[in-house]
Amino acid sequence: MSVVEEPAVRSHAVVADEAAARGAYVHTVSGPGLRDKLAVLDAIADAMDFPETFGRNLDALYDCLTDLSWLPAGEHVLIWVNSSTLGDNDPRGYLAIRSVLSDAQRALGPAGDRADGRQLTVELVDC
């Protein structure tokens, strides 16, 4: 598994279908209002059904993404559609969130050897 890379040319539907075909749970973040860091944090929290205690900051994002104990065991694919919207409006926020997503994906990748069988894959798509 690779770290979070530049947005894919593949469409959201193709990425979601591929994930579902391998039995993964798909969580999608999208919408025109995702122009600032807090809006994206909230959208990720909603998509991944974070606990009410989510702290709405980067540390809390990492903590939740590397836990996922409230979700069923298996691979969870977070698809962020049009992530470049945040990049265009808040480049620092975009890079910070991408960094956290990449770190969390590395921590919950297949090499992570989690006893509970939870994995995280992050896909950025711009179509």
PyMOL commands that set and color helices and strands:
alter all, ss='L'
color gray80, all
select helices_A, chain A and resi 12-21+37-47+58-65+84-89+91-107+110-112
alter helices_A, ss='H'
color red, helices_A
select strands_A, chain A and resi 25-29+74-81+118-125
alter strands_A, ss='S'
color yellow, strands_A
deselect
rebuild
show_as cartoon
